[in-house]
Amino acid sequence: FIQCAVDARCILEEMGALRQGDGNGAARDCLYLDAALESQIRACAEAAAGNQGLDVARLVSPLLQNLCLSTGDNAELCYCLQAWQGLPNTSTQGISKEEALLMSAVVDRMKRAVGDLIERANAELQPIANAVGPPTGCDDWAVELFTEEVVRGGPAFCVSLVISLLEPSLRTLAELGSWQIISPAPEKTLLAKNVYHAQELYACMKLSFASPCVLVCDRVTGEEDIPENCVAVVTRDSPDMLSHIAVRARNEKVLLATCHDEAEFERIKANEAAPVPTSAAGDAAGDGRNQWFALNSTGSGSLTYERCDAPGGQESGAAAATGVSRNVRISSPKWRGKYAVGMDGFKDEVVGAKSKNLAGLRDKLPGWIRLPESVTIPFGTFEHVLEKVGANSALKADIARLTSSDRVSEDPEEALEKAKALAMEVSIPSEMRAAVVEGMREAGIDWRFEGGSKARLRQEEQIEAAIKSVWASKFNLRAYYSLHKAKLNFMDVRMAVLIQKVVNAKYAFVIHTTNPSTGDAGEVYCEVVKGLGEVLVGNYPGRALSFTCDKRALAAASESGQEQDARMIQIESFPSKSVGLYLPESLIFRSDSNGEDLEGYAGAGLYDSVPMHEPEARMVDYASDPIMQDAGFRNRLLAQIARVGYELEQVLGSPQDIEGCIDDDGNLYVVQTRPQM
């Protein structure tokens, strides 16, 4: 009945019967019929959903189609429907692990789309209920539950219900489990005195806890740093394994874990966690429990938790603070008298590790691995321009005042935002502008200033704005807190700017040449997305296509010159991201500071890399892409990406964190690499 009713709604939509106003009441009757069909579909779906497990998979397509028909802005839902209908097997029989992984990826995207729809409904309807309910005498509980009941009476609820029943079975078949460890704990059992919950990790970034704690956060965006003395972050979000937030968590030996079981996550929040404290006194009071909290990592990659007695020698109410001790030092190199240097000048104390690593790869890689032409604005240029250009004297004084230790400690967010705004007003001397353009030409960066004088002036202004945006990211709040934890002065940071032409990327990838989840040095771990890599490292919602590859198989294939065997590729997850970023013709200005990649300290993602033009965000269709449709193409592509990691590790002699991309013609580029933390 459900499919027939949905087909009837489709016929009404295709006929335009719901929009025709012929004056004889036909459109009204069709609207009533459509509403009745939708109501009956919902009733039947709720009754049929009693069949738990994979049996509910047969309901997904008609119910999602029904939701598309009832939703105005439904592009994302339509992508989900197309992806589901394109799956090779959605029956309840004989589902393989790979098919379960494919289904899980579509369900993940579907769940996010439905969640966004419900959030929009709440944002639009609940303020109206709050405004109208009390004056009209409605009970408080009725006002509070108004939007929830509206959603429960609509088609989105049916899809959400079916997903919640289907997902656990799919995760079991895909061997995913309820937990995913993004950053492993340094020990099998992790102890914390307090457990706190917060809506967003970002809101906790400024906190410094007196005792080791666990944060339970609904949202982890990737824009934040982990607060001091937080030993674990548990979230319902799914950060990419190679996103910046994941890299920083692993470097700081902080457990970062995703709980895919919604009921379990809510149970932890309700039964184990207290609201995050807003003051030192609140932190001292703790989470109200007399016992500590133990998180246990299992051999299967899952987590268990329990309350336990305080560690030996410590009272439960007065524990010593913990943290990762670092012996990190940061130097402040001086300006060397040049506004732009080419690869031959990529030296210590002149440019950062991104530039130096690219220079170290020249003439050492197979011809099929390309490096983009590069030029770098060296360390100390920002400080030199502030100091020596007369027009910047007032800005220099104002920035110094805002970034003094007393002023920043008083209100870091306000002071640093004002300092960033002032950095964007810095006047760049004409000789620097000329040196950068000449440096690009000498480096072979194919960039032509086309159009008349006005167009050229506009492009030069865009270049200046991008350079200043990278300089200004010295004052990023997340960078300040991260350096503060490491007992480093953020004002000692010197920002070089690596300039490259943007590769028109069809796919982007990140490689860790030692598996970051298991620590297996014999295995390469990679993640791939459509479009630019910022979608991956910036932790845009959804999962990337992730896989592992055995280095011994890579080495054997490399030595024999034979094509890589598809069997050495192990898919960990298929892509579920909704958005890709695209930028066909532009320049990118990458942060390359002395505050990144210090030994024992990962500064990944603390500072900004800025394109000359704003990337275009587009909804992406993975379902029809060759990377999903053609297994042979996918395996060849993934093996080639994995081999990039193997080749670079051989050249540089240590595990690497690599970013790269592949253009429409199949050319493969490595845009940056650094030692893996």
PEQUIRA-V409730 format. One record per residue. N is the residue number from 1. NEAR is the number of other ideal C-beta (glycine too) atoms within 8 Angstrom. D_LAST is the distance of its C-alpha to the last C-alpha in Angstrom with 2 decimals. Layout:
BEGIN
((N NEAR D_LAST) (N NEAR D_LAST))
END
This chain:
BEGIN
((1 6 55.87) (2 13 52.47) (3 7 52.00) (4 7 55.63) (5 13 55.32) (6 14 52.21) (7 8 54.09) (8 10 56.98) (9 13 54.74) (10 10 53.42) (11 8 57.05) (12 12 57.86) (13 10 54.91) (14 6 55.76) (15 6 59.40) (16 7 58.53) (17 10 60.77) (18 10 58.65) (19 6 59.06) (20 8 62.69) (21 5 65.15) (22 6 68.53) (23 4 70.45) (24 4 71.64) (25 6 68.92) (26 9 67.19) (27 12 63.80) (28 7 64.16) (29 8 65.05) (30 11 62.06) (31 9 59.78) (32 8 61.29) (33 10 60.88) (34 11 57.22) (35 8 56.56) (36 8 58.42) (37 12 56.47) (38 13 53.15) (39 8 54.42) (40 10 55.55) (41 16 52.29) (42 13 50.45) (43 8 52.99) (44 11 52.85) (45 14 49.07) (46 9 48.86) (47 7 51.44) (48 10 49.77) (49 13 46.36) (50 5 47.78) (51 7 46.82) (52 7 43.28) (53 8 40.53) (54 10 40.51) (55 8 44.17) (56 14 43.26) (57 11 41.38) (58 9 44.78) (59 13 45.05) (60 15 41.88) (61 11 43.35) (62 11 46.66) (63 15 45.22) (64 14 42.52) (65 11 45.27) (66 16 47.42) (67 16 44.74) (68 11 44.40) (69 11 48.18) (70 8 48.12) (71 10 45.30) (72 3 45.82) (73 4 42.37) (74 9 41.33) (75 7 39.27) (76 11 36.11) (77 14 38.31) (78 9 40.00) (79 13 36.72) (80 13 36.01) (81 12 39.57) (82 11 39.33) (83 13 36.08) (84 13 37.67) (85 7 40.90) (86 7 39.10) (87 11 37.41) (88 4 38.86) (89 8 39.76) (90 9 40.22) (91 8 42.94) (92 7 42.82) (93 4 43.27) (94 5 41.09) (95 11 37.75) (96 7 35.04) (97 8 31.38) (98 7 30.56) (99 11 33.42) (100 13 32.24) (101 13 28.77) (102 12 30.65) (103 14 32.87) (104 15 30.06) (105 14 28.42) (106 14 31.80) (107 12 32.47) (108 12 29.19) (109 16 30.26) (110 14 33.79) (111 11 32.87) (112 12 31.03) (113 12 34.06) (114 14 36.50) (115 8 34.51) (116 9 34.55) (117 12 38.29) (118 11 38.92) (119 8 37.01) (120 8 39.14) (121 12 42.26) (122 10 41.41) (123 8 40.77) (124 8 44.09) (125 11 46.35) (126 10 45.40) (127 8 46.31) (128 8 49.70) (129 11 50.19) (130 9 49.33) (131 7 51.82) (132 8 54.63) (133 11 54.41) (134 8 55.42) (135 6 58.38) (136 6 59.79) (137 4 59.70) (138 9 56.92) (139 5 55.45) (140 7 51.99) (141 6 50.57) (142 9 51.94) (143 12 50.35) (144 6 46.98) (145 8 47.03) (146 12 48.61) (147 11 45.69) (148 7 44.48) (149 8 47.97) (150 10 48.23) (151 12 45.03) (152 7 46.28) (153 7 49.47) (154 9 47.76) (155 12 46.25) (156 13 42.59) (157 11 43.08) (158 16 44.23) (159 14 41.16) (160 11 38.92) (161 11 40.97) (162 14 40.75) (163 13 36.97) (164 8 36.57) (165 11 38.77) (166 14 37.22) (167 12 33.48) (168 9 33.34) (169 9 35.19) (170 13 33.02) (171 13 29.80) (172 8 31.50) (173 10 32.58) (174 11 29.18) (175 6 27.65) (176 10 25.40) (177 10 26.62) (178 9 26.81) (179 11 23.20) (180 10 19.89) (181 12 16.73) (182 11 14.02) (183 11 11.64) (184 9 13.07) (185 12 14.63) (186 5 13.85) (187 5 17.50) (188 5 20.07) (189 9 22.09) (190 13 20.86) (191 11 23.61) (192 14 24.39) (193 12 27.61) (194 15 27.91) (195 14 27.29) (196 15 27.77) (197 11 28.12) (198 13 27.76) (199 6 28.39) (200 12 25.24) (201 15 21.95) (202 9 22.48) (203 8 25.63) (204 15 23.87) (205 13 21.28) (206 8 23.69) (207 10 24.43) (208 6 23.60) (209 13 24.67) (210 8 26.56) (211 14 25.62) (212 13 22.78) (213 13 23.37) (214 15 22.58) (215 15 22.91) (216 14 24.67) (217 15 24.40) (218 8 26.24) (219 10 24.13) (220 14 20.46) (221 10 20.52) (222 12 17.02) (223 5 18.60) (224 13 18.06) (225 11 15.89) (226 12 16.09) (227 13 18.91) (228 9 18.95) (229 13 19.68) (230 14 19.07) (231 13 17.65) (232 14 18.03) (233 15 18.87) (234 12 21.30) (235 15 22.46) (236 8 24.88) (237 10 22.80) (238 9 20.65) (239 14 17.36) (240 13 15.91) (241 11 13.08) (242 15 11.16) (243 14 12.63) (244 12 11.20) (245 15 12.34) (246 16 10.64) (247 15 7.08) (248 14 8.30) (249 14 9.99) (250 14 7.42) (251 11 5.72) (252 10 9.46) (253 7 10.45) (254 12 12.99) (255 14 14.84) (256 15 15.34) (257 14 18.23) (258 11 20.90) (259 13 24.48) (260 13 26.55) (261 8 29.73) (262 8 31.32) (263 6 33.84) (264 9 31.29) (265 12 29.20) (266 8 32.43) (267 9 33.47) (268 14 30.41) (269 10 31.04) (270 7 34.74) (271 6 34.93) (272 12 31.91) (273 13 30.73) (274 11 32.48) (275 7 32.16) (276 11 29.41) (277 12 31.14) (278 4 31.99) (279 6 32.69) (280 7 31.92) (281 7 35.16) (282 8 34.08) (283 13 30.82) (284 7 32.93) (285 7 35.19) (286 11 32.33) (287 9 32.65) (288 5 36.12) (289 9 35.32) (290 3 36.31) (291 9 33.69) (292 12 29.92) (293 16 27.83) (294 11 26.00) (295 14 23.48) (296 11 23.46) (297 13 21.06) (298 8 23.31) (299 3 22.95) (300 5 23.73) (301 10 20.76) (302 9 22.99) (303 12 23.46) (304 7 26.57) (305 9 27.52) (306 7 30.37) (307 8 31.83) (308 8 32.05) (309 5 33.37) (310 10 31.48) (311 7 29.42) (312 4 31.66) (313 3 32.88) (314 9 32.03) (315 6 34.52) (316 11 33.52) (317 5 34.60) (318 5 33.02) (319 12 29.53) (320 5 27.30) (321 9 24.32) (322 7 20.89) (323 7 17.47) (324 5 14.25) (325 4 15.51) (326 8 13.73) (327 5 15.32) (328 11 14.05) (329 5 16.58) (330 11 17.23) (331 7 20.10) (332 7 22.47) (333 10 23.59) (334 6 27.10) (335 9 28.47) (336 10 29.56) (337 3 32.63) (338 8 31.46) (339 10 30.80) (340 13 29.13) (341 12 27.66) (342 11 27.25) (343 10 24.79) (344 6 26.81) (345 11 26.01) (346 13 22.21) (347 7 21.78) (348 4 20.01) (349 7 21.45) (350 12 22.78) (351 15 20.04) (352 13 16.32) (353 10 13.46) (354 13 14.36) (355 15 17.88) (356 12 17.29) (357 12 15.14) (358 16 17.96) (359 10 20.53) (360 9 19.00) (361 13 19.49) (362 8 23.16) (363 3 25.68) (364 6 23.22) (365 11 22.76) (366 5 25.43) (367 4 27.75) (368 5 26.88) (369 12 23.37) (370 8 24.20) (371 11 22.58) (372 9 24.03) (373 10 26.16) (374 14 24.53) (375 15 25.75) (376 15 24.07) (377 11 25.65) (378 15 24.38) (379 15 23.21) (380 11 26.07) (381 13 28.13) (382 12 28.15) (383 9 29.27) (384 9 31.79) (385 14 33.28) (386 12 33.66) (387 8 35.27) (388 5 37.54) (389 11 38.73) (390 4 41.71) (391 5 41.41) (392 12 38.10) (393 7 39.50) (394 6 40.16) (395 12 36.73) (396 10 35.11) (397 8 37.14) (398 9 36.41) (399 12 32.62) (400 8 32.80) (401 8 34.86) (402 13 32.62) (403 13 29.42) (404 8 31.04) (405 5 29.47) (406 6 32.60) (407 11 32.76) (408 13 29.15) (409 6 29.17) (410 6 32.42) (411 7 31.13) (412 11 27.63) (413 8 27.98) (414 7 31.40) (415 13 30.78) (416 15 27.60) (417 10 29.19) (418 9 32.20) (419 13 30.17) (420 12 28.50) (421 9 31.99) (422 12 33.33) (423 15 30.60) (424 10 31.82) (425 7 35.29) (426 14 34.44) (427 8 36.86) (428 10 35.42) (429 8 37.90) (430 5 39.63) (431 7 38.53) (432 11 34.84) (433 12 35.69) (434 8 37.52) (435 11 34.79) (436 15 32.14) (437 8 34.60) (438 9 35.53) (439 14 31.94) (440 12 31.30) (441 8 34.48) (442 8 33.68) (443 11 30.21) (444 6 32.00) (445 13 30.77) (446 6 33.63) (447 7 34.51) (448 4 38.18) (449 8 39.64) (450 4 42.24) (451 6 45.21) (452 5 47.40) (453 5 46.72) (454 7 45.86) (455 10 43.24) (456 10 41.71) (457 8 41.70) (458 8 39.98) (459 10 37.18) (460 10 36.79) (461 8 36.58) (462 10 33.85) (463 13 31.83) (464 10 32.40) (465 9 31.45) (466 13 28.10) (467 13 27.33) (468 12 28.39) (469 12 26.35) (470 16 23.13) (471 12 24.46) (472 13 25.45) (473 13 21.98) (474 13 21.39) (475 14 23.36) (476 12 21.45) (477 12 21.89) (478 12 18.41) (479 17 17.10) (480 13 19.81) (481 13 19.02) (482 12 15.27) (483 12 16.25) (484 10 19.18) (485 10 17.24) (486 9 15.36) (487 6 18.89) (488 11 18.42) (489 6 21.30) (490 13 20.68) (491 5 23.64) (492 11 21.91) (493 12 19.76) (494 12 21.14) (495 14 20.76) (496 16 21.15) (497 14 22.09) (498 17 21.33) (499 15 24.35) (500 12 24.63) (501 11 27.14) (502 11 26.06) (503 9 26.17) (504 10 28.52) (505 12 26.13) (506 9 27.65) (507 12 24.31) (508 16 20.73) (509 17 17.65) (510 14 13.87) (511 17 12.39) (512 16 9.38) (513 13 10.76) (514 11 9.77) (515 12 11.25) (516 13 8.94) (517 10 12.23) (518 5 13.61) (519 8 11.05) (520 7 13.65) (521 8 12.76) (522 6 16.16) (523 12 15.55) (524 14 14.28) (525 15 13.73) (526 16 15.19) (527 13 16.78) (528 16 19.87) (529 15 22.17) (530 13 25.39) (531 13 25.53) (532 13 22.88) (533 14 19.18) (534 9 19.33) (535 14 20.86) (536 17 17.68) (537 14 14.87) (538 10 17.49) (539 13 18.10) (540 9 21.78) (541 7 23.77) (542 12 23.86) (543 13 21.73) (544 13 20.64) (545 13 21.76) (546 13 19.02) (547 13 19.28) (548 11 17.99) (549 15 19.34) (550 9 20.03) (551 12 19.00) (552 7 22.25) (553 11 24.29) (554 16 22.52) (555 9 23.21) (556 8 26.78) (557 14 27.44) (558 10 26.10) (559 6 28.28) (560 6 31.31) (561 4 31.09) (562 5 31.89) (563 6 30.73) (564 14 27.85) (565 8 29.15) (566 10 28.61) (567 4 28.38) (568 13 24.90) (569 12 23.64) (570 7 23.05) (571 10 23.27) (572 6 21.40) (573 13 22.89) (574 12 25.21) (575 14 24.93) (576 13 26.58) (577 16 25.72) (578 12 28.87) (579 11 27.98) (580 13 26.94) (581 12 26.66) (582 11 28.75) (583 12 29.46) (584 5 31.70) (585 6 32.41) (586 10 30.39) (587 13 28.04) (588 12 24.57) (589 15 23.39) (590 12 19.62) (591 12 18.16) (592 14 16.63) (593 13 16.52) (594 14 15.82) (595 14 14.12) (596 16 11.04) (597 10 8.10) (598 11 9.66) (599 4 8.58) (600 7 7.49) (601 12 7.67) (602 11 6.33) (603 13 9.70) (604 13 9.47) (605 13 13.08) (606 12 14.55) (607 15 16.96) (608 9 19.30) (609 9 19.94) (610 9 23.66) (611 13 25.98) (612 11 29.47) (613 8 31.03) (614 4 30.23) (615 10 28.82) (616 7 31.22) (617 6 30.13) (618 9 31.99) (619 9 32.37) (620 10 31.15) (621 9 33.00) (622 14 30.76) (623 11 33.74) (624 8 35.66) (625 9 32.82) (626 7 32.88) (627 13 29.33) (628 11 31.00) (629 7 34.56) (630 7 34.19) (631 6 32.30) (632 7 32.83) (633 9 31.41) (634 11 28.37) (635 11 27.62) (636 11 28.10) (637 12 25.86) (638 14 22.98) (639 17 23.39) (640 10 23.35) (641 15 20.09) (642 17 18.48) (643 12 20.04) (644 15 18.37) (645 15 14.97) (646 14 16.78) (647 12 18.54) (648 17 15.70) (649 12 13.76) (650 7 17.18) (651 10 17.77) (652 12 14.62) (653 5 14.28) (654 7 10.61) (655 10 8.41) (656 15 8.32) (657 15 7.89) (658 15 11.66) (659 13 14.34) (660 15 17.94) (661 15 21.39) (662 14 24.77) (663 11 28.03) (664 5 31.44) (665 4 32.51) (666 6 29.67) (667 7 28.00) (668 13 24.25) (669 13 22.10) (670 16 18.54) (671 10 18.28) (672 11 14.87) (673 12 11.79) (674 12 8.81) (675 10 6.29) (676 11 3.80) (677 10 0.00))
END
